[in-house]
C-alpha cells in the first residue's frame, strides 16, 4: 500500500497558495490603481477646467475692457489662475510618478514572492511590503492633496480678485 505522507503532498499545496497569493496581489494592485486613476482624473480635469476657464474668462474680459487691464487687482487675479494651473501640473506629475512607482514595486514584490519556498515566508514578505506601499501612498497622497488644494485655493482667490476688480471699475462700455 502506497500512502503519501504530508510532506509529499505539501509542495502542491504550497504552489496553489503561492498562486492564490500572487493573484490576490495583482487584484489588490488593480483595485488601488483603478481607484487612484479615477479619482485623480476627475480632480485633475476639474482643476484644469476651472483654472484655465478662469484665465480665459479674465483675459477675454480684460480685452473687452482695456481700462481694467492696468489694474493690479486684475494682474493678481490672473496670476492666481495661472498658479492654479501650475499647481495642477504638479498634481499631474506627482500622479504619474506615483503610478509608475507602484507598478514597479508590485512587480518587484511579485518576483520576491515567487522565489519563496513556503507560504508563511510569502505571507510575511507580502505583509511587510504592503505596509511599505501604504506609507508611500500616504506620502504621495499628501503631496497630491496639497497641490490639488493649492490649485483650488488659487482659483477661488482669482475669482474673488476678479470680482473685486470688476466692482471697483468705473462704469464703462466695452472697448472704452
TIKE-162228 format. One record per residue (C-alpha): residue number from 1; residue in three letters; x negated, y, z negated. Coordinates in pm, whole numbers, plus 50000, padded with zeros to 5 digits. Each point is the difference from the previous one (the first is absolute). Last residue first. Layout:
<sites>
+-----+---------+-------+-------+-------+
! num ! residuo !     u !     v !     w !
+-----+---------+-------+-------+-------+
! NUM !     ALA !     X !     Y !     Z !
...
+-----+---------+-------+-------+-------+
</sites>
This chain:
<sites>
+-----+---------+-------+-------+-------+
! num ! residuo !     u !     v !     w !
+-----+---------+-------+-------+-------+
! 176 !     UNK ! 51358 ! 60207 ! 52384 !
! 175 !     UNK ! 50028 ! 49669 ! 50184 !
! 174 !     UNK ! 50292 ! 49882 ! 49791 !
! 173 !     UNK ! 50195 ! 50290 ! 49849 !
! 172 !     UNK ! 49899 ! 50143 ! 49670 !
! 171 !     UNK ! 50128 ! 50040 ! 49649 !
! 170 !     UNK ! 49691 ! 50045 ! 49792 !
! 169 !     UNK ! 49829 ! 49676 ! 49901 !
! 168 !     UNK ! 49980 ! 49928 ! 49629 !
! 167 !     UNK ! 50262 ! 49724 ! 50020 !
! 166 !     UNK ! 49821 ! 49844 ! 50296 !
! 165 !     UNK ! 49668 ! 49987 ! 49816 !
! 164 !     UNK ! 50169 ! 49852 ! 49691 !
! 163 !     UNK ! 50174 ! 49737 ! 50209 !
! 162 !     UNK ! 49668 ! 49908 ! 50161 !
! 161 !     UNK ! 49830 ! 49992 ! 49660 !
! 160 !     UNK ! 50259 ! 49760 ! 49864 !
! 159 !     UNK ! 49983 ! 49778 ! 50308 !
! 158 !     UNK ! 49621 ! 49989 ! 49988 !
! 157 !     UNK ! 50003 ! 49924 ! 49628 !
! 156 !     UNK ! 50243 ! 49713 ! 50061 !
! 155 !     UNK ! 49781 ! 49864 ! 50279 !
! 154 !     UNK ! 49693 ! 50040 ! 49780 !
! 153 !     UNK ! 50174 ! 49796 ! 49731 !
! 152 !     UNK ! 50087 ! 49728 ! 50254 !
! 151 !     UNK ! 49641 ! 49968 ! 50120 !
! 150 !     UNK ! 49873 ! 50008 ! 49643 !
! 149 !     UNK ! 50248 ! 49724 ! 49915 !
! 148 !     UNK ! 49868 ! 49782 ! 50280 !
! 147 !     UNK ! 49640 ! 50080 ! 49914 !
! 146 !     UNK ! 50044 ! 49899 ! 49636 !
! 145 !     UNK ! 50230 ! 49708 ! 50075 !
! 144 !     UNK ! 49761 ! 49849 ! 50251 !
! 143 !     UNK ! 49705 ! 50058 ! 49766 !
! 142 !     UNK ! 50175 ! 49834 ! 49707 !
! 141 !     UNK ! 50127 ! 49718 ! 50220 !
! 140 !     UNK ! 49644 ! 49926 ! 50110 !
! 139 !     UNK ! 49884 ! 49978 ! 49639 !
! 138 !     UNK ! 50299 ! 49789 ! 49899 !
! 137 !     UNK ! 49947 ! 49774 ! 50302 !
! 136 !     UNK ! 49637 ! 49949 ! 49903 !
! 135 !     UNK ! 50103 ! 49896 ! 49648 !
! 134 !     UNK ! 50266 ! 49766 ! 50143 !
! 133 !     UNK ! 49750 ! 49840 ! 50234 !
! 132 !     UNK ! 49766 ! 49933 ! 49707 !
! 131 !     UNK ! 50278 ! 49821 ! 49812 !
! 130 !     UNK ! 50070 ! 49806 ! 50319 !
! 129 !     UNK ! 49633 ! 49900 ! 50008 !
! 128 !     UNK ! 49996 ! 49864 ! 49646 !
! 127 !     UNK ! 50325 ! 49806 ! 50041 !
! 126 !     UNK ! 49893 ! 49850 ! 50334 !
! 125 !     UNK ! 49659 ! 49899 ! 49866 !
! 124 !     UNK ! 50163 ! 49830 ! 49701 !
! 123 !     UNK ! 50261 ! 49826 ! 50216 !
! 122 !     UNK ! 49736 ! 49867 ! 50235 !
! 121 !     UNK ! 49791 ! 49867 ! 49712 !
! 120 !     UNK ! 50311 ! 49838 ! 49849 !
! 119 !     UNK ! 50087 ! 49841 ! 50336 !
! 118 !     UNK ! 49666 ! 49832 ! 50022 !
! 117 !     UNK ! 49717 ! 49992 ! 50251 !
! 116 !     UNK ! 49975 ! 50362 ! 50105 !
! 115 !     UNK ! 49887 ! 50100 ! 50350 !
! 114 !     UNK ! 50355 ! 50071 ! 50121 !
! 113 !     UNK ! 50046 ! 50250 ! 49719 !
! 112 !     UNK ! 49690 ! 50199 ! 50089 !
! 111 !     UNK ! 50099 ! 50025 ! 50366 !
! 110 !     UNK ! 50353 ! 50112 ! 49913 !
! 109 !     UNK ! 49854 ! 50260 ! 49766 !
! 108 !     UNK ! 49784 ! 50147 ! 50278 !
! 107 !     UNK ! 50298 ! 50017 ! 50233 !
! 106 !     UNK ! 50203 ! 50166 ! 49726 !
! 105 !     UNK ! 49720 ! 50247 ! 49933 !
! 104 !     UNK ! 49960 ! 50097 ! 50366 !
! 103 !     UNK ! 50373 ! 50050 ! 50047 !
! 102 !     UNK ! 50018 ! 50213 ! 49685 !
! 101 !     UNK ! 49706 ! 50216 ! 50110 !
! 100 !     UNK ! 50150 ! 50066 ! 50343 !
!  99 !     UNK ! 50338 ! 50084 ! 49850 !
!  98 !     UNK ! 49836 ! 50238 ! 49752 !
!  97 !     UNK ! 49789 ! 50177 ! 50265 !
!  96 !     UNK ! 50303 ! 50060 ! 50222 !
!  95 !     UNK ! 50200 ! 50131 ! 49707 !
!  94 !     UNK ! 49718 ! 50228 ! 49889 !
!  93 !     UNK ! 49971 ! 50148 ! 50350 !
!  92 !     UNK ! 50375 ! 50053 ! 50045 !
!  91 !     UNK ! 50032 ! 50160 ! 49655 !
!  90 !     UNK ! 49703 ! 50225 ! 50079 !
!  89 !     UNK ! 50182 ! 50113 ! 50313 !
!  88 !     UNK ! 50298 ! 50084 ! 49779 !
!  87 !     UNK ! 49767 ! 50226 ! 49806 !
!  86 !     UNK ! 49909 ! 50175 ! 50325 !
!  85 !     UNK ! 50364 ! 50040 ! 50107 !
!  84 !     UNK ! 50091 ! 50150 ! 49664 !
!  83 !     UNK ! 49695 ! 50225 ! 50025 !
!  82 !     UNK ! 50140 ! 50127 ! 50332 !
!  81 !     UNK ! 50337 ! 50070 ! 49840 !
!  80 !     UNK ! 49834 ! 50182 ! 49710 !
!  79 !     UNK ! 49781 ! 50203 ! 50236 !
!  78 !     UNK ! 50311 ! 50110 ! 50193 !
!  77 !     UNK ! 50158 ! 50123 ! 49677 !
!  76 !     UNK ! 49676 ! 50172 ! 49903 !
!  75 !     UNK ! 49991 ! 50183 ! 50335 !
!  74 !     UNK ! 50364 ! 50097 ! 49973 !
!  73 !     UNK ! 49938 ! 50138 ! 49650 !
!  72 !     UNK ! 49703 ! 50193 ! 50132 !
!  71 !     UNK ! 50233 ! 50181 ! 50240 !
!  70 !     UNK ! 49858 ! 50107 ! 50335 !
!  69 !     UNK ! 50210 ! 49741 ! 50185 !
!  68 !     UNK ! 50322 ! 50149 ! 49861 !
!  67 !     UNK ! 49985 ! 50300 ! 50232 !
!  66 !     UNK ! 49973 ! 49757 ! 50292 !
!  65 !     UNK ! 50352 ! 49868 ! 49937 !
!  64 !     UNK ! 50083 ! 49743 ! 50268 !
!  63 !     UNK ! 49648 ! 49859 ! 50008 !
!  62 !     UNK ! 49991 ! 49989 ! 49621 !
!  61 !     UNK ! 50326 ! 49804 ! 50005 !
!  60 !     UNK ! 49861 ! 49752 ! 50247 !
!  59 !     UNK ! 49683 ! 49961 ! 49791 !
!  58 !     UNK ! 50215 ! 49949 ! 49690 !
!  57 !     UNK ! 50213 ! 49734 ! 50169 !
!  56 !     UNK ! 49694 ! 49824 ! 50139 !
!  55 !     UNK ! 49825 ! 49987 ! 49663 !
!  54 !     UNK ! 50314 ! 49892 ! 49818 !
!  53 !     UNK ! 50063 ! 49726 ! 50255 !
!  52 !     UNK ! 49638 ! 49887 ! 49970 !
!  51 !     UNK ! 50042 ! 49981 ! 49623 !
!  50 !     UNK ! 50346 ! 49844 ! 49997 !
!  49 !     UNK ! 49937 ! 49742 ! 50270 !
!  48 !     UNK ! 49656 ! 49892 ! 49884 !
!  47 !     UNK ! 50122 ! 49962 ! 49642 !
!  46 !     UNK ! 50299 ! 49792 ! 50106 !
!  45 !     UNK ! 49802 ! 49785 ! 50240 !
!  44 !     UNK ! 49734 ! 49940 ! 49737 !
!  43 !     UNK ! 50254 ! 49908 ! 49735 !
!  42 !     UNK ! 50185 ! 49758 ! 50226 !
!  41 !     UNK ! 49682 ! 49844 ! 50132 !
!  40 !     UNK ! 49855 ! 49956 ! 49652 !
!  39 !     UNK ! 50313 ! 49836 ! 49867 !
!  38 !     UNK ! 50017 ! 49756 ! 50290 !
!  37 !     UNK ! 49627 ! 49923 ! 50010 !
!  36 !     UNK ! 49970 ! 49954 ! 49626 !
!  35 !     UNK ! 50299 ! 49770 ! 49988 !
!  34 !     UNK ! 49880 ! 49799 ! 50298 !
!  33 !     UNK ! 49646 ! 49970 ! 49862 !
!  32 !     UNK ! 50120 ! 49892 ! 49660 !
!  31 !     UNK ! 50234 ! 49737 ! 50142 !
!  30 !     UNK ! 49748 ! 49877 ! 50254 !
!  29 !     UNK ! 49726 ! 49970 ! 49738 !
!  28 !     UNK ! 50225 ! 49802 ! 49769 !
!  27 !     UNK ! 50098 ! 49765 ! 50282 !
!  26 !     UNK ! 49639 ! 49938 ! 50095 !
!  25 !     UNK ! 49910 ! 49929 ! 49637 !
!  24 !     UNK ! 50294 ! 49766 ! 49955 !
!  23 !     UNK ! 49898 ! 49817 ! 50319 !
!  22 !     UNK ! 49647 ! 49956 ! 49860 !
!  21 !     UNK ! 50142 ! 49881 ! 49669 !
!  20 !     UNK ! 50213 ! 49738 ! 50177 !
!  19 !     UNK ! 49707 ! 49883 ! 50213 !
!  18 !     UNK ! 49782 ! 49965 ! 49694 !
!  17 !     UNK ! 50276 ! 49817 ! 49816 !
!  16 !     UNK ! 50036 ! 49761 ! 50294 !
!  15 !     UNK ! 49626 ! 49943 ! 50018 !
!  14 !     UNK ! 49982 ! 49944 ! 49625 !
!  13 !     UNK ! 50282 ! 49746 ! 50022 !
!  12 !     UNK ! 49814 ! 49814 ! 50272 !
!  11 !     UNK ! 49678 ! 50003 ! 49795 !
!  10 !     UNK ! 50184 ! 49859 ! 49692 !
!   9 !     UNK ! 50125 ! 49677 ! 50154 !
!   8 !     UNK ! 49668 ! 49815 ! 49946 !
!   7 !     UNK ! 49940 ! 50144 ! 49653 !
!   6 !     UNK ! 50343 ! 49893 ! 49878 !
!   5 !     UNK ! 49919 ! 49638 ! 50082 !
!   4 !     UNK ! 50128 ! 49825 ! 50304 !
!   3 !     UNK ! 50134 ! 49648 ! 49942 !
!   2 !     UNK ! 49875 ! 49718 ! 50222 !
!   1 !     UNK ! 50149 ! 49670 ! 49891 !
+-----+---------+-------+-------+-------+
</sites>
